[in-house]
Amino acid sequence: MKNQFLEELNIDVHVAHFVNGANNSNHKIPWRRLYDYELIFVVDGELIVRTKTETYTVKKNQLHIMPPFTYHTRYFEADAQCSYYGIHLDFFASSKEDFSYYDAYIVPIKFENEDFVEQEKWLNRKRFEGIKVPSCLDIQRPKQLEALCKTICRNSAKKNDPYLKILLNANAYAIVHHILQECEKSGQPLFSYNKNLHADIIADFIELVQHEYMNELDIDKIVFGYGLSKNHFAKIFKQAMHTAPHNYLIDYRLEKAKELLKSGKYYINEVAEKVGYPNYAYFSRLFKNKEGVSPQNYLLKNGRLRNKLPSDD
């Protein structure tokens, strides 16, 4: 997969900055979500990264890579200070800009009731889902990496200058080269790249539905675990399966419900619970919308009626 990653690499630096002497009083990162990758290289002290699922520390001479669409925040130990370089970039830049890095990362962050206000169109970004990265990497040659980061930060504000943009992206390639070399020597894996990750994600979702359909399934939470936006996942799923993810779940549950009803072993309300719908009225409504008849009439049609629940026709 490394060769495939290198062949398709097309780096574009969006924003770069150096944070010197950050602490909890002068440098607060609220809960937020990125739309590209952020490389953070700590040169002094340490910082704490917290996501919805884990908390970990990035120490001096460690590189942290935050992937897109991950809700996270950063903070520091009580009286600790930290200095670090932060670089936002795309590994696979598209020819057409599909989100505003200026609005997302530079202008003051907007909040409503303490929630970060983001634009839905930014959540439809493509061309990065195939990369997985570890949380932290130990850097054995920190001075060389710091020099590259420093050059990028020095020139990032002049990105509109076409000559400096070349230098900016060239140094980003040099950073990736530096990291890959270090990982190769130390045996640390860096990038796990799968161009066909969408197919793997769709297969994983289908397998999850088929094994867990009887339980409560939070599709938003499942998609969050894939590192994709809800809309983008729905789009790629529908392209592959010709139906939306939530409709696939409903259809699968109702097919199982029909099997159970035909078996004649269960009452209708028992079937509803067995396929993940403890609310019988809701189950009956979904069933009728799908089959054109209520569960009772479906059983009558198949000569399997065992009990008479309140009419839902």
BABAGU-19387 format. One line per field, with one value per residue (C-alpha): residue number from 1; x, y, z. Coordinates in steps of 0.02 Angstrom, whole numbers, padded with zeros to 5 digits, always signed. Each point is the difference from the previous one (the first is absolute). Layout:
pos <- [NUM | ...] .
c1 <- [X | ...] .
c2 <- [Y | ...] .
c3 <- [Z | ...] .
% end
This chain:
pos <- [1 | 2 | 3 | 4 | 5 | 6 | 7 | 8 | 9 | 10 | 11 | 12 | 13 | 14 | 15 | 16 | 17 | 18 | 19 | 20 | 21 | 22 | 23 | 24 | 25 | 26 | 27 | 28 | 29 | 30 | 31 | 32 | 33 | 34 | 35 | 36 | 37 | 38 | 39 | 40 | 41 | 42 | 43 | 44 | 45 | 46 | 47 | 48 | 49 | 50 | 51 | 52 | 53 | 54 | 55 | 56 | 57 | 58 | 59 | 60 | 61 | 62 | 63 | 64 | 65 | 66 | 67 | 68 | 69 | 70 | 71 | 72 | 73 | 74 | 75 | 76 | 77 | 78 | 79 | 80 | 81 | 82 | 83 | 84 | 85 | 86 | 87 | 88 | 89 | 90 | 91 | 92 | 93 | 94 | 95 | 96 | 97 | 98 | 99 | 100 | 101 | 102 | 103 | 104 | 105 | 106 | 107 | 108 | 109 | 110 | 111 | 112 | 113 | 114 | 115 | 116 | 117 | 118 | 119 | 120 | 121 | 122 | 123 | 124 | 125 | 126 | 127 | 128 | 129 | 130 | 131 | 132 | 133 | 134 | 135 | 136 | 137 | 138 | 139 | 140 | 141 | 142 | 143 | 144 | 145 | 146 | 147 | 148 | 149 | 150 | 151 | 152 | 153 | 154 | 155 | 156 | 157 | 158 | 159 | 160 | 161 | 162 | 163 | 164 | 165 | 166 | 167 | 168 | 169 | 170 | 171 | 172 | 173 | 174 | 175 | 176 | 177 | 178 | 179 | 180 | 181 | 182 | 183 | 184 | 185 | 186 | 187 | 188 | 189 | 190 | 191 | 192 | 193 | 194 | 195 | 196 | 197 | 198 | 199 | 200 | 201 | 202 | 203 | 204 | 205 | 206 | 207 | 208 | 209 | 210 | 211 | 212 | 213 | 214 | 215 | 216 | 217 | 218 | 219 | 220 | 221 | 222 | 223 | 224 | 225 | 226 | 227 | 228 | 229 | 230 | 231 | 232 | 233 | 234 | 235 | 236 | 237 | 238 | 239 | 240 | 241 | 242 | 243 | 244 | 245 | 246 | 247 | 248 | 249 | 250 | 251 | 252 | 253 | 254 | 255 | 256 | 257 | 258 | 259 | 260 | 261 | 262 | 263 | 264 | 265 | 266 | 267 | 268 | 269 | 270 | 271 | 272 | 273 | 274 | 275 | 276 | 277 | 278 | 279 | 280 | 281 | 282 | 283 | 284 | 285 | 286 | 287 | 288 | 289 | 290 | 291 | 292 | 293 | 294 | 295 | 296 | 297 | 298 | 299 | 300 | 301 | 302 | 303 | 304 | 305 | 306 | 307 | 308 | 309 | 310 | 311 | 312 | 313] .
c1 <- [+00000 | +00148 | +00040 | -00181 | +00001 | +00159 | -00064 | -00158 | +00078 | -00046 | +00035 | -00076 | +00037 | -00147 | +00054 | +00160 | +00046 | +00119 | -00073 | +00127 | -00027 | -00181 | -00095 | -00180 | -00020 | +00069 | -00038 | -00171 | -00056 | -00188 | -00083 | +00010 | +00012 | +00129 | -00028 | +00179 | +00150 | +00092 | +00180 | +00056 | +00184 | +00038 | +00171 | -00017 | -00113 | -00151 | -00183 | -00153 | -00117 | -00175 | -00122 | -00173 | +00076 | +00175 | +00123 | +00188 | +00155 | +00117 | +00173 | +00155 | +00072 | -00161 | -00107 | -00188 | -00110 | -00184 | -00107 | -00152 | -00174 | +00063 | -00082 | +00140 | +00072 | +00175 | +00058 | +00149 | +00042 | -00045 | +00154 | +00089 | +00054 | +00024 | +00072 | -00046 | -00017 | -00171 | -00023 | -00166 | +00011 | -00078 | +00100 | -00104 | -00042 | -00141 | +00007 | -00161 | -00004 | -00146 | +00010 | +00065 | +00150 | +00001 | -00177 | +00026 | +00166 | +00046 | -00155 | -00069 | -00090 | -00189 | -00097 | -00183 | -00037 | +00183 | -00010 | +00117 | -00098 | +00061 | -00060 | -00079 | +00082 | +00171 | -00049 | -00009 | +00187 | +00080 | +00173 | +00063 | -00103 | +00126 | +00134 | +00013 | +00135 | +00056 | -00028 | +00184 | +00168 | +00170 | +00117 | +00184 | +00066 | -00105 | +00115 | -00017 | -00189 | -00010 | +00099 | -00125 | -00149 | +00080 | +00021 | -00182 | -00062 | +00109 | -00073 | -00179 | -00070 | +00068 | -00090 | -00068 | +00177 | +00015 | +00187 | -00018 | -00145 | +00120 | +00123 | -00140 | -00062 | +00179 | +00039 | -00160 | +00060 | +00167 | -00091 | -00091 | +00165 | +00085 | -00139 | -00007 | +00188 | -00007 | -00146 | +00090 | +00155 | -00094 | -00133 | -00140 | -00143 | -00053 | -00131 | -00124 | -00070 | -00142 | -00069 | -00150 | -00038 | -00178 | -00035 | +00070 | -00104 | -00160 | +00036 | +00033 | -00165 | -00097 | +00082 | -00040 | -00184 | -00012 | +00073 | -00073 | -00168 | -00094 | +00090 | -00013 | +00115 | +00050 | +00048 | +00073 | +00116 | +00049 | +00042 | +00098 | +00110 | +00039 | +00068 | -00127 | -00137 | -00177 | -00044 | +00155 | -00026 | -00182 | +00055 | +00131 | -00115 | -00144 | +00115 | +00053 | -00162 | -00134 | -00079 | +00039 | +00085 | -00152 | -00113 | +00118 | -00015 | -00191 | -00012 | +00114 | -00097 | -00167 | +00064 | +00049 | -00170 | -00087 | +00104 | -00048 | -00183 | -00008 | +00080 | -00157 | +00104 | -00022 | -00135 | +00007 | +00061 | +00137 | +00057 | +00007 | +00117 | +00107 | +00040 | +00042 | -00168 | -00064 | -00135 | -00131 | -00097 | +00158 | +00044 | -00175 | +00008 | +00168 | -00061 | -00157 | +00098 | +00117 | -00119 | -00163 | -00089 | +00008 | +00094 | -00169 | -00064 | +00169 | -00022 | -00180 | +00062 | +00126 | -00119 | +00111 | -00099 | +00032 | -00066 | -00110 | +00078 | -00095 | -00037 | +00132 | -00091] .
c2 <- [+00000 | +00118 | +00007 | +00038 | +00138 | +00077 | -00011 | +00097 | +00124 | +00179 | +00110 | +00171 | +00102 | +00104 | +00081 | -00008 | +00083 | -00010 | +00008 | +00052 | -00023 | -00056 | -00037 | -00016 | +00186 | +00067 | -00139 | -00083 | -00120 | -00030 | -00159 | +00004 | -00104 | +00019 | -00019 | -00043 | -00075 | +00094 | -00043 | +00055 | -00012 | +00036 | +00079 | +00040 | -00061 | -00107 | +00017 | -00109 | -00049 | -00057 | -00074 | -00072 | -00172 | +00024 | +00117 | -00004 | +00107 | +00066 | +00029 | +00094 | -00064 | -00092 | +00029 | -00009 | -00015 | +00043 | -00073 | +00088 | -00009 | -00044 | +00099 | +00051 | +00128 | +00037 | +00061 | -00007 | -00058 | +00125 | +00114 | -00074 | +00090 | -00068 | +00059 | -00083 | +00017 | -00026 | -00033 | -00028 | -00090 | -00119 | -00152 | -00019 | +00177 | +00020 | +00126 | +00081 | +00076 | -00081 | +00091 | +00165 | -00029 | +00188 | -00002 | -00165 | +00033 | +00184 | +00107 | +00001 | -00162 | +00018 | -00082 | -00028 | -00067 | -00054 | -00105 | +00035 | +00062 | -00085 | +00008 | -00160 | +00016 | -00017 | -00173 | -00069 | +00004 | -00145 | -00067 | -00038 | -00142 | -00134 | +00056 | -00059 | +00065 | -00038 | +00130 | +00036 | -00032 | +00014 | +00110 | -00050 | +00149 | +00142 | +00143 | -00045 | -00014 | +00164 | +00089 | -00058 | +00052 | +00169 | +00032 | -00043 | +00112 | +00144 | -00005 | -00060 | +00177 | +00036 | -00145 | +00109 | +00023 | -00142 | -00020 | -00012 | -00121 | -00117 | +00015 | -00026 | -00162 | -00059 | +00010 | -00095 | -00140 | +00007 | -00021 | -00155 | -00067 | +00033 | -00087 | -00150 | -00024 | +00006 | -00121 | -00120 | -00001 | -00020 | -00119 | +00120 | -00008 | +00170 | -00003 | -00139 | +00043 | -00086 | +00085 | -00116 | +00039 | +00049 | -00179 | -00062 | +00125 | -00048 | -00185 | +00033 | +00093 | -00139 | -00132 | +00102 | +00014 | -00186 | -00049 | +00137 | +00043 | -00059 | +00131 | +00189 | +00069 | +00183 | +00028 | +00173 | -00074 | -00143 | +00121 | +00109 | -00151 | -00013 | +00177 | +00058 | +00127 | -00068 | +00076 | -00064 | -00177 | +00003 | +00054 | -00136 | -00132 | +00046 | -00003 | -00177 | -00072 | +00109 | +00039 | +00109 | -00079 | +00022 | -00075 | -00149 | -00029 | +00012 | -00116 | -00129 | +00002 | -00018 | -00146 | -00085 | +00044 | -00085 | -00157 | -00003 | +00033 | -00140 | -00121 | +00012 | -00009 | +00177 | +00127 | +00157 | +00110 | -00128 | +00008 | +00190 | -00008 | -00137 | +00110 | +00155 | +00088 | -00006 | +00125 | -00109 | +00145 | +00065 | -00174 | -00023 | +00167 | -00041 | -00173 | +00066 | +00135 | -00134 | -00145 | +00092 | -00098 | -00004 | -00141 | -00077 | -00001 | -00064 | -00149 | -00025 | -00001 | -00134 | -00098 | +00025 | +00116 | -00048 | +00151 | +00149 | +00163 | +00165 | +00035 | +00102 | +00016] .
c3 <- [+00000 | +00027 | -00186 | -00041 | +00130 | -00074 | -00178 | +00041 | +00122 | -00045 | +00151 | +00024 | +00156 | +00064 | +00162 | +00106 | +00163 | +00148 | +00175 | +00131 | +00187 | -00009 | +00161 | +00057 | +00027 | -00165 | -00123 | +00002 | -00135 | +00016 | -00060 | -00188 | -00158 | -00139 | -00187 | -00043 | +00092 | +00136 | +00039 | +00173 | +00044 | +00184 | +00028 | +00185 | +00140 | -00040 | -00043 | +00031 | -00141 | +00039 | -00126 | +00029 | +00028 | +00073 | +00086 | -00031 | +00029 | -00136 | +00073 | -00055 | -00165 | -00043 | -00153 | +00015 | -00155 | +00022 | -00140 | -00074 | +00076 | +00174 | +00141 | +00117 | +00117 | +00067 | +00170 | +00119 | +00174 | +00136 | -00004 | -00150 | -00157 | -00174 | -00166 | -00162 | -00188 | -00079 | -00186 | -00088 | -00167 | -00124 | -00051 | -00159 | -00055 | -00125 | -00141 | +00062 | +00174 | +00091 | +00166 | +00064 | +00111 | +00033 | +00069 | +00091 | +00086 | -00007 | +00030 | +00179 | +00042 | +00014 | +00140 | +00040 | +00173 | +00016 | -00160 | -00145 | -00150 | -00159 | -00178 | -00064 | -00171 | +00083 | +00059 | -00176 | -00031 | -00093 | -00040 | +00175 | +00070 | -00048 | +00123 | +00179 | +00116 | +00178 | +00136 | +00038 | -00080 | +00083 | -00102 | +00012 | -00099 | +00072 | -00054 | -00184 | +00013 | +00097 | -00137 | -00131 | +00108 | +00031 | -00186 | -00033 | +00140 | -00059 | -00174 | +00026 | +00015 | -00176 | -00081 | -00141 | -00064 | -00128 | +00029 | +00188 | -00020 | -00090 | +00145 | +00125 | -00077 | -00036 | +00186 | +00039 | -00115 | +00090 | +00167 | -00063 | -00068 | +00167 | +00098 | -00116 | +00015 | +00189 | +00006 | -00115 | +00110 | +00163 | -00064 | +00047 | -00125 | -00063 | -00136 | -00030 | -00171 | -00089 | -00155 | +00007 | +00182 | -00048 | -00051 | +00166 | +00098 | -00091 | +00026 | +00185 | +00019 | -00088 | +00110 | +00155 | -00049 | -00038 | +00169 | +00110 | -00081 | +00155 | +00108 | +00005 | -00136 | -00003 | -00182 | +00036 | +00131 | -00116 | -00141 | +00121 | +00035 | -00186 | -00001 | -00131 | +00003 | +00008 | -00168 | -00087 | +00067 | -00054 | -00174 | -00026 | +00078 | -00115 | -00152 | +00044 | +00071 | -00084 | +00167 | +00150 | +00154 | +00113 | -00134 | -00016 | +00188 | -00006 | -00150 | +00079 | +00163 | -00089 | -00104 | +00162 | +00073 | -00146 | +00028 | +00184 | -00036 | -00127 | +00125 | +00106 | +00160 | +00064 | +00035 | -00106 | +00143 | +00037 | -00181 | +00010 | +00150 | -00078 | -00151 | +00100 | +00018 | +00180 | -00050 | -00084 | -00078 | -00084 | -00062 | -00070 | -00090 | -00080 | -00048 | -00084 | -00093 | -00067 | -00033 | -00033 | +00137 | +00189 | +00089 | +00048 | -00179 | -00058 | +00116 | -00055 | -00178 | +00043 | +00113 | +00152 | +00116 | +00183 | +00093 | -00029 | +00057 | -00013 | -00182 | -00089 | -00167] .
% end
